[in-house]
Amino acid sequence: MNKTRWAAAVNLLPIVSLIVAGCAPAATPEVRVETQVVVQTAAPVVQTQVVEVTAPPGAEAAPLITWFQYDEGNVDPKSDERAGNEYLRQAIPAFNKEFAGKWVWQNQFTPWDRLVAKSVAAVQANAEVPDIIEAGSDAVNRFYTTGTVQDLSDWAKAQSWWADMDASAINACSGPDGKLYCIPMAERPHVVYVWKDRFPNGFPKTPEEMLAAGAALKADGLYAMTYFGSTAFDGEGTTRAVWQVISSFGGTYDDGNGKMLLNTPENVAALTWLREMVQKGYVPEIAFAGGFQEEEAFKDSSAGAFPTGLFGYRYINPLTAPDGTKYGKGNSEDMLDAIAAGDVILAPFPAAAGQKPGCNVSTASLFIPVGAKNVEAAHDFINWLLSPAQNPAYVLGPGGGIPALKSAQAGSEYQAPFYQQAATAIKGSVCRPHYGSLEDPAGANKAVMDVVYRVVKEDPTLDIAAELQKAQDQYNSQLP
């Protein structure tokens, strides 16, 4: 998932309890019943909030159906997806006002961990599909192989914003055939969040330095790092720290031609190092608990570093610094405040000799599925979100990264310490999509994370090369 924030994000996304859609005065209001959790000193109390929302424009307006992982009806301030939920509560009425009488944006909440599979199933069953799917670009290869989404190449190249798109963002949205299957909105490279005071000599630049730091921190009852080490969410951890480790040793998951390639000297060296970090106690047990519990060790600063997505600021809160300073707003401002104060810094992952720090990169993107009923509205929606007036709110909210538009990256919204440090960390890394040429990223993620967990945590006596070969052969045997 995601985690990272900025004060600018909060300024752009104020919490509102009454939303006016800006339609004609004669519009009939609808009443939506929303549920929120009110946190008190006693047990949480579930409360119902009645919100009056002005009905969309007249009957002549056609619906624009979207599937987002965010739910505008969820007003729970503790929701993991509150940034996206708040964004939709503002963006939907703004869009409906601007396109009054033409389009009406209707979002259908779809949980992030079911969105891709649901999209594939709907298209294959010729069922109702939305006009827009909002998902990460790591879904591109799966959508491509299943024929789920439309080729947007020709349309995109005819748009005014095309020449302004960052090349790496376009690459992330391109399929194995080189065609464009999504429109990138925000880039989400991976970095390392670091409690500066846990590394008085600076954050390690090599695996050997990281081991030395781990030994020193362990002597004080602390850990060098925490990471997504479980096999939860069908191998989601494969996309995060595990890829940072593998790629920082010069390794890969694929052979460049669609087959899995795991049994390489670089991959063996990477997992040998990670196994040593884990077995020597430089990583906390909570890293393997699943359910994103690995974050807790960074929140309380018992772990000095946390390699994860740039979007992580949205979720890692509240925070307690090594000196006891608390960042306790309980929202995306906490990490931004800690970075602005100098307690947290962003850094590239330690790289092996002769290698550059590696990282995964994906984009928050928009897809148009095969069978979409209102492609014209989908095109208008994409152009609307890429407009200077609308793009910052999305990027700073659910986008959780940096703009895919190069000109936007120089905007005042992106000059906060968080962005400045992120830019430095990214420039010092080589970021590329973790799945490479693999056309079944979901299956590959599970296969890779299962074997990594097995050799690193479950049974450290196993021969790493032999286990990697088994996983590689098993995956490749199922290819057409």
N, C-alpha and C positions, 0 to 999 in steps of 0.2 A: 504494500500500500504506500501511503505517502506521508511526508512529514517535513515542514519548513515554513517560515512565515516572515512577514515584515509589517512594520507599523503602517506602511502604505496600504497594505491589504485591508487592514481594519478600517482605515479612512474611506476606502472605496466600498466596503461591505458593511454598513451599519445594520444592526439588528432592528427590524421593524415588526410591529405587531399588527399594523393596519396597512393593507396594500390597496392602492387605488389603480385600477387598470387604465385609466385615462380614456375611457370610451365615451360615447355620446351620453349626455345627461339622462336621456330617457331609458338607458339600459337598465334591465332588471337585475338587482343584486342577487347573488347566490350566497348561501351560508355554508361555510366549510367548518367542520368540527375537527380540531387538531388536538393532538395529545402531546403534552410536554411533561418532563420530570422536573419537579422543583426540589432542589437539594437543600435540606435543612439540617439542623444539628441532630435531629432524630433521623429515623429511617426516611428514605426518599418517598415523596408523595406524588402519585400520578395525578395530574390535573388536566381537565379538558378546557381548551381555549376555543372560543367561538370567534372566527375571523370572517368579517364581511368582505367579500371580493366582488368587485363589479364585474358583471358578466362581460364576456368578450364582445367584439363588434357584431354587427348585425348578421342575419342568417346567410347573407351572400358571401361571407368570408369562408374560405375553405380551410380545413384543419391541416396544420403541420404537426405530424406526430413524431415525437422523439423518444428514444430510450436512453436515459441518463442513469448513472448509478446514484444519483442524488434525488431527494424527495422534498419538494417544496412544502409539503404538508407536515414534515417532521420539524417541530420547533424545539426539540430537546437540545439544550445548550451543551450537553455532554456527548452528543452524538459524534462519532468519529468523522462523519461526513458533514458536519455543521457548516463548514465553509461553502461546500457545494449547495447544500440546502438553502442557505441564506442567499447565495447568488441567484438561484432560480426564483426565489420569492421576489427579487427585484427585476431580474431580466425578463421573465415571462410577461409581466404587464407592460414593460418598456417596449418589447418587441410587438406586442399586440396593439399598442398605441400607434407605433410607427407604421404598421401594416394594416391599420384599421380598414375594414371592408374588403381586405384581400386575403390575409392569412390569419389564422388563430393558432398560436403555439399551444399544444397540449402535450405535456410530458407524462410518460408512463414509467414510474420508478422501477428500475431493474437492478438488483444487487450486483455489485462488481464481479463477484465470484461465479455468477451464473449468466452474465450478460453475453459472453461470447458463445457459449454452448446453446443458449436460447436462440440467439440470432441464427446460427447455423441450422438448428432444428426447424425453425420457422420457415426459412427459405426452402429447405429440402422438402418440407411437407406442403409447400405452396399455401402456407397459412398467412394470416395478416402480419405484415411487417411494418415497421415504422418508416418514416422518410429519412430520418437521421439516426445513426447509432453513434454515441460518444464512447470511445474506448481507447485503450493504449495501442500504439502502433505495433506492439508485440503480437497483436492478433492478425497482422497483415498476412503472414504466410498461411495460417489456418483458414482465413477467409478466402485466400487465393485458391488453395487446393480444393476447397469445398464449393467454390463458385458462389460465395455468399454475397459479395459486394460488387459494385459496378466499377469499371475502369473510368477514372476521372481525368486521365491525362490530357485529352484534347480540351475539355472544358477549362481545366485549371490553367493551362498555358495561355488561354485567351483572356484571362482576368488581369486586372491592373496590378494586383499584388504579386503576381507570379515571380517577376524579376527580383522582388524584395525578399523572397523566401530563402532561409538559410539552407545551404546545400545538404548539411547533415540531417536536417529535419525532413527534407524531400527524400533523402536516401532511406530514412526510417520508414517512410510511408510507401516505399516502392516494393513491388513483389519480385519474385525470382525472375520474372520475365522483363523486369525493368519498367513496367507500367505503374502508374500511380493509382493506389487503391484507397487512399485516405488523404484528407487535408490536415496537415499539422497545425496545431494552434499554439502549443507550448512545449518546449523541449525539457525533458526530465533526465539529465545525466546523473550519475551517481558519484558521491563524494564520501569523505569520512568526516563525521562530526566528532570534534575532539574537545575534551575538557583541558584547556591549556595548562593549568597548574598540575595536572597529572604527569606531564612530560616536561620537566624543568629544562631539559636540554633540547627541547624542540621535538615535534612529532617525528618518529622514526621514518627514515627514507628507504631503508632496506629491511628485508625479513630478519636478518641477523640482529639489527638494532631493535626491532620489535620484540624479539625473544629476550634480549637483554632488559628491555623496559618491562617486559612481563615478569621477569624474575624479581626486579626491584619492587614493583608494585605488589607482587604476591607477598613479599616480606612485610608489607604494611597491611595485609589482609584485603588487598584490592586486586583488580583485574585489568589487563592491558586493553581488552576489547570485549564487546558483546556483539553478537550477530545473529541473523536469522538462520539458526542451525537445525531446525526441525524439518520434517518432511510434510508439514501442514500445507493445506491449500494446494494439494497436488504438485508439490515441488516448487512453490513460489520462491523459496530461498535460492534456487538456482540462478535467478535473475539478479540477485543482490550481492552480498558479500562473497559468496562462493565464486561468482564470475569475476569479481574484483581480484580475488586471490589468483584464480586460474589465469586470467588475462595479464596480470602483473608479473607472472612468471613466463609469459610468452605463449601460453596455452590457448586452446580453443575447444569448442564442442563439435565442430563439423570439419569436413574435408574440403569445403568450398564447392562441392558438387552434389549436395543434397543428402550425403551420408554422414552418420555420426562418426566422429573420430575422438576417442577419449584416451586410448592407450598410447600416450606420447611421453617422452622424457620430461617435457615441460609440465605436463599435467601431474605426472608422478611426483615431481619435485614440489609442485604447489601443494598437493594434498599431504605429502610427507611433512611439510612445514606446518600446515593447518592442524594435522594430527598432533604434532609436538606442542603447539599452542594449547590445544585442548587437554591433552594428557598430562601436561605439566601444571595444569590448573590456572592458566593465564586467561581462561574464558569461563564465565560463570555457568552453572548448571541450568540456569533459567534460559540460557540461549537455546536450549533444546526442548523447551516446554510447549512450544506452539502457541497459536493464538496471539501472536505479536507480543508475548510476554518478555521477550528479550529486551524490549525497550526499557523495562523497569530498571535494569542495571545501569543504564545511562542516565535515566531520570534522577536517580539518587547519587550519581557520580561515583558509584562503586566500581564501574567500568570506565576506563579513561577514554575509549574511542568507540564509535559506532559507525561502521561502513553501511550505507544504505542510500536510498534515492534522495535526490535533492528535495523532493516533495515531503520528506520526513518531518519538516518543521511543523506541518499541520497536525501531527499526532503526538509528538514527543513532548508531553507536558503533564503536570507541572514539573519544574526542575529545581534541584538543590545543588548548588555549586560546591566544589571541594572546600571552600572556606565557610560554608554554611549559608551563603546568600541564597535566598529563595526567590524563584520566579513562579509565582503562584496564581496567575490569572486563570490558569486552566484552559487556555485556548492558544491559538497559533501565535499570539504575541510573545509568549514565554521564551521560545527559542530565539526569536528575533531580538528580544531584549537582552538575552544572555550573550548573543553575538555582538550586539552594539556595545555592551559593557566590557567586552574583551574576555569574558569567562569561557566562551565557546568559540573555537575557530574551525574553519573548514580546510581540509587538506586532501591531497591525492593519496592513494593507497601506497604502502611501501612496495618498491619494485625490486625484483631480482637483478643481479649483475647483468648488464647489457640490455636490460629491458626498460620500458617506460611504464609508469603506472597505468593500469587498465581500468576501464569502467564500462558499465552498460549504459546505453542511452535509448530512451523511448520518447514518444511524443504523446501528449494528450491530443487526440485527433477525432475528426468527424468522418464517418463512412456513410455512403448511400447504399442500402442493400438492394439486391436484385428483387424486383417486385414492388418497389416503393411506388405509391400511388401519386405522390405530389413532388416530383423531382424539381419542378420549377421553384416551389417553395423552399426545398432543400438548398438549392443554389442561392436563393435570396438570403437564407439563414446563414450560410457560410460566409457570404460577402458581408453581411451585417456584423457577424462576430469578428471579422478581420478588419473592420473599419476602425480608424483611430479613436472614435468615440466609444466603442464597445470593447475593443481588444484588451485594454489594461485590466478591466474588471474581471474578465474571464481568466486571464493569465495569473493575476494575483490571487484569485479565488480558487476555483476547482482546477485550473490549469496546473498550479503548483510547480512552476518552473520558470524558465526564461522564455521570452517571446520567440516564436518561430520566424517572425518578421525581423529582418536585420535592422531596419530603421527604428523599430520600436525599442530595441535593446538599449538605445542611447537616451530613452525617455527618462524624465526626472523620477518616475516611479521606481526605476531600477538602479538608483544610485546609492541605496542604503548599504550599510556594511555587509549585510547578508549577500547581496548581489555582487559586490566588489570582491568579496572573498570567494564566492562561488566561481566567478569568472577566472580568478587566479588558479584555483584548484583544477578547473576544467582545462585551462590552457596547458597545465602541467601534466595532463593525462591524455591517453589515447582512448577515446570512447567510441564504441561501436555496438550495434545490436547483438545481444548475447547468442541468439539463435542462428546467426549467420545464414547459411543456405538451407537449414533444416526446415522442411515444409510442414512438420507437425510439432511446433514449439511446445504445445501442451503435453504431448506424449514424451518429448525429449526432456522437459523440465522434471517430470516425475522420475524418469529413468535415471537421470543424472543425480538428482537430489537423493534418491534412494541409495545409490552406490556411495556417494560422498558421506552420507550419514553412517553407512555401514562401516566404512574403513576408517573414518575419523573418530567416531564416537562409540558405536556399538561393539565393534571387535577390532581393536588396534593391532591385533596379531595377523590380520589378513594381509595377503600380498596385494599391494595397491594396483600394480600393473595387471595382475591376473583378474582382479575384480573389475577394473575398468574395461578390460577386453571382453569380459562376459556381458557387461551392460551394453557395450558397443555392438557386439554381435547380435544380441537379442533385439535391439532396436532396429538394426539394419535388416534382420531377417523378416521383418514385418513390412518392409517397403515393397511397393508394387514392382 
